[in-house]
Amino acid sequence: MKRFQYPVLLTPAEEGGYVVTCRDMPQLVTQGENDQDALVQTVDAMDEVFATYMVNGMDFPEPSRKKHHEYLVSPPAETVAKAALYVAMREAGISKIQLAKQLGVDEKEVRRLLDPHYGSKLPRIAEAVQLLGKRLVIGLEPA
């Protein structure tokens, strides 16, 4: 099962608070006033990094194993669902136009399904993923 959960490192900042980095996604750098704020900021930053990967046609890196001093972080659930659709499309070698035809919709709707900044309904994303021979799975973990 493909997971979109990445280990991040919180390093104390000279001016106070924490700087957050992710060895799997070097472009992910953010900070927060305390550890909880830093992790909240990390979710937002990861959302933007995922958007960049999808817009630029990049592969998502495989998450490394968490080390004892790291935290595991995922982007928002809707972004994870969109990323899962993106990965399924790349694995199937299918274009947005081809998926749109299979779904019976305009290609613009598929672009929206892949756009992390556009609100999409989860059942529609799950339907698209299923057309590609995959199943979207939702999990629950402590905040």
C-alpha positions, 0 to 999 in steps of 0.5 A: 500500500502506498503511504504518503507519510514522511519523517520530518526533523524538528531542529531548535532555531536560534531565534526560538521555535523550530525549523522543520526539514524532510530528508525525502523532500529537501524543498520542504522547509518550514518553522513554528513557534513550538513543536506543535506549531511547527508540525501544523506548519509542516502539514501546510508546507507539505500540501504545497510541496505535493502540489508542486510535484503534481503540477510539474509531473514529478514522482513522489519520493518513497518515504524513508523509515522514521528515526527515533528523533523524527515525526511522521507527517502527512499532508491533508487527507484531500491532498493525499487522495488527490496524490493517490489518484495522480500516482495511479494515473502515472502507474497506469500510463493514462492521461487526464484526457483518457481518464476523463473519457472513462469517467464520462466527464470533461478533462477540466474535471480531471484537472480539478480532481488533481488540483490540491487547491480545488475542493473535490468530493472524495467519492469522485476521487475514489471512483477515478482511482477505482477505474484505474484498478486501485482502491482508495483507503482512509486511515485514522491515527492520533493527531 
